[in-house]
Amino acid sequence: MATIGLVANPRSGSDVRRVVAAAGSSTLEDKTNIVRRVVLAAREVVPDATFLHLGDPHALVRRATETMRGADVRQLDLPLSFTEQDS
């Protein structure tokens, strides 16, 4: 059995550098869809994988995986500061 860590940052893609550079930004729905595709692809390679993640205020991983049957997705119960230290 393999363990895979999911790091989904809900704030990425919306920082001031993107605004100044006129770069595109990512919505929460875009990020949720990316996480979903990553988990689906990983399950094709390692069907019995366990996925670990930290919670976030927008529940990206939970939203991405809540309808996946048989996916072993576990949220780590760790104190969060909601800063770069959490990553």
ZADOTI-989334 format. One record per residue: residue number from 1; z, y, x of N, C-alpha, C, O in turn. Coordinates in Angstrom, 3 decimals. Atoms other than C-alpha are relative to their C-alpha. Layout:
<rs>
   k     n_c3     n_c2     n_c1    ca_c3    ca_c2    ca_c1     c_c3     c_c2     c_c1     o_c3     o_c2     o_c1
 NUM        Z        Y        X        Z        Y        X        Z        Y        X        Z        Y        X
...
</rs>
This chain:
<rs>
   k     n_c3     n_c2     n_c1    ca_c3    ca_c2    ca_c1     c_c3     c_c2     c_c1     o_c3     o_c2     o_c1
   1    0.000   -1.184    0.847    0.000    0.000    0.000    0.000    1.241    0.887    0.694    1.281    1.904
   2    0.090   -1.258   -0.745   -0.849    3.488    1.258    0.698    1.112   -0.771    0.759    1.100   -2.000
   3   -0.596   -1.190    0.599    0.958    6.731    0.625   -0.845    1.198    0.412   -1.149    1.378    1.591
   4    0.847   -1.158   -0.234   -1.109    9.898    0.299    0.731    1.234   -0.492    1.193    1.276   -1.632
   5   -0.639   -1.259    0.378    0.365   13.397    0.289   -1.022    0.990   -0.530   -2.073    1.198    0.076
   6    0.865   -1.021    0.592   -1.210   16.009   -1.955    0.650    1.364    0.190    1.786    1.582   -0.230
   7   -0.492   -1.364   -0.199   -0.789   19.647   -0.935   -0.951    0.921   -0.751   -2.071    1.172   -0.304
   8    0.818   -0.886    0.826   -2.112   21.946   -3.634    0.686    1.357   -0.075    1.797    1.471   -0.593
   9   -0.567   -1.338   -0.042   -1.517   25.654   -3.156   -0.613    0.844   -1.121   -1.785    1.213   -1.041
  10    0.549   -0.772    1.117   -1.903   27.577   -6.432   -0.365    1.432    0.375   -1.107    2.086   -0.358
  11    0.292   -1.379   -0.400   -2.059   30.885   -4.539   -1.221    0.117    0.900   -1.724    1.219    1.120
  12    1.158   -0.082   -0.884   -4.919   29.967   -2.235   -1.218    0.475   -0.780   -1.331    0.240   -1.983
  13    1.224   -0.466    0.637   -8.244   31.560   -2.970    0.148    1.276   -0.786   -0.788    1.691   -1.469
  14   -0.177   -1.249    0.743   -6.756   34.724   -4.419    0.707    1.066    0.834    1.273    2.016    0.293
  15   -0.705   -0.963   -0.840   -5.384   36.587   -1.439   -0.853    1.249    0.258   -2.034    1.303   -0.085
  16    0.639   -1.296   -0.196   -6.245   40.117   -0.379   -1.236   -0.099    0.895   -2.164    0.695    0.740
  17    1.175    0.140   -0.882   -8.689   38.934    2.319   -1.244   -0.309   -0.806   -2.329    0.165   -0.471
  18    1.164    0.315    0.831  -10.960   37.522   -0.379   -0.458    1.224   -0.782   -1.657    1.433   -0.967
  19    0.354   -1.212    0.740  -10.834   40.756   -2.354   -0.734    0.969    0.920   -1.782    1.500    0.552
  20    0.587   -0.936   -0.950  -11.618   42.895    0.701   -1.386   -0.481    0.444   -2.293    0.334    0.609
  21    1.269    0.541   -0.477  -14.443   40.585    1.813   -0.985   -0.282   -1.140   -2.092   -0.764   -0.900
  22    0.824    0.259    1.182  -15.856   40.337   -1.720   -0.376   -1.484   -0.107   -1.458   -1.826   -0.583
  23    0.225    1.443    0.076  -15.561   36.551   -1.461    0.385   -0.504   -1.388    1.118    0.159   -2.122
  24   -0.351    0.591    1.285  -15.320   34.298   -4.475    1.449   -0.455   -0.019    2.057   -0.690    1.025
  25   -1.366    0.505    0.134  -11.975   33.222   -5.808   -0.031   -1.270   -0.829   -1.021   -1.565   -1.499
  26   -0.110    1.256    0.739  -10.812   29.953   -7.327    1.027    0.161   -1.103    2.104    0.715   -0.885
  27   -0.955   -0.035    1.106   -9.163   29.668  -10.708    0.924   -1.205    0.090    0.660   -2.141    0.846
  28   -0.896    1.155    0.057   -6.275   27.329  -11.437   -0.734   -1.225   -0.529   -0.460   -2.344   -0.097
  29    0.785    1.118    0.523   -8.708   25.185  -13.405   -0.884   -0.599    1.097   -1.018   -1.819    1.191
  30    0.799    0.495   -1.134  -10.996   24.953  -10.345    0.861   -0.867    0.921    0.447   -1.952    1.331
  31   -0.898    0.730   -0.909   -8.052   23.837   -8.199    0.461   -1.316   -0.623    0.546   -2.333    0.065
  32   -0.391    1.223    0.698   -6.907   21.315  -10.807   -1.129   -1.022    0.055   -0.883   -2.206    0.285
  33    1.150    0.905   -0.050  -10.410   19.834  -10.909   -0.209   -0.561    1.412   -0.583   -1.724    1.564
  34    0.124    0.480   -1.377  -10.509   19.598   -7.103    1.030   -1.097    0.268    0.704   -2.143    0.829
  35   -1.056    1.015   -0.198   -7.181   17.735   -7.043   -0.370   -1.280   -0.731   -0.206   -2.375   -0.194
  36    0.389    1.185    0.784   -8.435   15.402   -9.769   -1.077   -0.800    0.731   -0.982   -2.024    0.823
  37    1.072    0.695   -0.711  -11.606   14.587   -7.806    0.512   -0.673    1.270    0.083   -1.780    1.599
  38   -0.568    0.586   -1.215   -9.619   13.978   -4.609    0.769   -1.275   -0.333    0.615   -2.289    0.347
  39   -0.785    1.179    0.383   -7.243   11.570   -6.362   -0.917   -1.127   -0.471   -0.712   -2.283   -0.098
  40    0.931    1.033    0.465  -10.093    9.727   -8.108   -0.737   -0.646    1.170   -0.902   -1.865    1.201
  41    0.707    0.546   -1.164  -11.977    9.337   -4.818    0.929   -0.859    0.846    0.539   -1.934    1.302
  42   -0.961    0.772   -0.798   -8.874    8.168   -2.966    0.317   -1.327   -0.670    0.474   -2.339    0.013
  43   -0.285    1.250    0.719   -8.175    5.576   -5.666   -1.160   -0.982    0.088   -0.951   -2.189   -0.028
  44    1.145    0.896   -0.200  -11.685    4.187   -5.176    0.128   -0.734    1.330   -0.245   -1.902    1.447
  45   -0.147    0.583   -1.334  -10.877    3.571   -1.513    1.284   -0.818    0.110    1.293   -1.905    0.688
  46   -1.317    0.657   -0.064   -7.198    2.628   -1.899    0.557   -0.062   -1.430    1.328    0.812   -1.826
  47   -0.384    0.058    1.422   -6.633    1.496   -5.520    1.503    0.017   -0.260    1.935    0.512   -1.301
  48   -1.439    0.068    0.238   -2.887    0.918   -5.100    0.769    1.098    0.729    1.962    0.944    0.992
  49   -0.648   -1.095   -0.726   -2.131    4.206   -3.320    1.078    0.666   -0.850    0.979    0.745   -2.075
  50   -1.027   -0.835    0.613    0.991    6.174   -4.097   -0.254    1.425    0.464   -0.419    1.670    1.659
  51    0.243   -1.405   -0.311    0.461    9.935   -4.251    1.309    0.776   -0.129    1.991    0.697   -1.150
  52   -1.207   -0.831   -0.001    3.314   12.284   -3.344   -0.407    1.463    0.026   -1.387    1.841    0.669
  53    0.287   -1.438   -0.003    3.390   15.999   -4.024    1.266    0.791   -0.273    2.235    0.275   -0.831
  54   -1.056   -0.939    0.348    5.685   18.971   -4.246   -0.385    0.659   -1.322   -1.567    0.834   -1.617
  55    0.289   -0.710    1.240    5.987   20.690   -7.574   -0.462    1.416    0.310   -0.231    1.929    1.405
  56    0.376   -1.402   -0.131    4.508   24.122   -8.086    0.082    0.628   -1.385    0.045   -0.081   -2.391
  57   -0.184   -0.652    1.299    4.884   26.715  -10.829   -1.133   -0.254   -0.995   -0.931   -0.141   -2.204
  58    1.147    0.222    0.881    1.420   25.900  -12.206   -0.288   -1.481   -0.251   -1.208   -1.818   -0.996
  59    0.104    1.456    0.200    1.807   22.087  -12.042   -1.426   -0.511    0.210   -1.937   -1.275   -0.609
  60    1.386    0.381   -0.253   -1.643   21.610  -10.493   -0.176   -1.516    0.062   -1.058   -2.064   -0.599
  61    0.158    1.452   -0.152   -1.149   17.963   -9.494    0.323   -0.709   -1.308   -0.399   -1.625   -1.702
  62   -0.347    0.631    1.284    0.573   17.019  -12.754   -1.138    0.165   -0.992   -1.519   -0.797   -1.659
  63    1.100   -0.240    0.937   -2.215   18.628  -14.790   -1.240   -0.800    0.378   -1.971   -1.273   -0.492
  64    1.191    0.709   -0.464   -4.879   16.970  -12.645    0.091   -1.503   -0.236   -0.932   -2.171   -0.387
  65   -0.151    1.463    0.049   -3.438   13.478  -12.961    0.651   -0.524   -1.282    0.788   -1.738   -1.435
  66   -0.775    0.458    1.155   -1.613   13.355  -16.307   -0.759   -0.957   -0.914   -0.127   -1.708   -1.657
  67    0.751    0.910    0.867   -4.428   11.487  -18.061   -0.567   -1.203    0.754   -1.310   -1.998    0.179
  68    0.497    1.133   -0.796   -5.146    9.013  -15.231    0.881   -1.223   -0.230    2.073   -1.209    0.078
  69   -0.748    1.243    0.218   -4.104    5.509  -16.213    0.221   -0.709    1.325   -0.693   -0.825    2.142
  70   -0.309    0.812   -1.164   -2.362    3.520  -13.522    0.178    0.753    1.298    0.437    0.136    2.331
  71   -0.185   -0.771   -1.237   -2.127    6.348  -11.006    1.495    0.127    0.282    2.268    0.522   -0.591
  72   -1.398   -0.107   -0.411    1.163    6.246   -9.095    0.178    1.354    0.688   -0.010    1.482    1.898
  73   -0.146   -1.374   -0.492    1.849    9.966   -8.700    1.460    0.396   -0.150    2.021    0.349   -1.244
  74   -1.430   -0.325    0.002    5.340   11.075   -7.745    0.229    1.397    0.560   -0.294    1.764    1.612
  75   -0.378   -1.328   -0.485    6.735   14.557   -7.428    1.259   -0.132    0.837    2.243   -0.726    0.397
  76   -1.168    0.020   -0.864    9.133   14.954   -4.531    1.010    1.015   -0.508    0.663    2.153   -0.823
  77   -1.066   -0.870    0.495   12.432   16.421   -5.607    0.657    0.690    1.188    1.726    0.288    1.649
  78   -0.501   -0.757   -1.142   12.931   18.912   -2.793    0.182    1.453   -0.405   -0.554    1.952   -1.256
  79   -0.146   -1.422    0.311   14.225   22.473   -2.914   -1.214    0.774    0.519   -1.678    0.541    1.635
  80    1.175   -0.788   -0.379   11.340   24.941   -2.821    0.368    1.473    0.122    1.187    1.989   -0.639
  81   -0.211   -1.441   -0.171   11.305   28.516   -1.568   -1.210    0.788   -0.485   -1.159    2.014   -0.587
  82    1.260   -0.609    0.418    7.740   29.202   -2.771   -0.514    0.971    1.056   -1.040    2.039    0.744
  83    0.547   -0.729   -1.143    6.845   30.500    0.685   -0.815   -0.998    0.822   -0.916   -2.173    0.470
  84    0.778    0.889   -0.875    4.677   29.096    3.475    0.848   -1.110    0.601    0.305   -2.100    1.092
  85   -0.893    1.028   -0.539    7.718   27.100    4.587   -0.090   -1.310   -0.801    0.182   -2.381   -0.259
  86    0.088    1.193    0.824    7.167   24.672    1.698   -1.136   -0.917    0.430   -1.069   -2.122    0.189
  87    1.125    0.820   -0.446    3.879   23.466    3.197    0.294   -0.659    1.321   -0.546   -1.389    1.848
</rs>
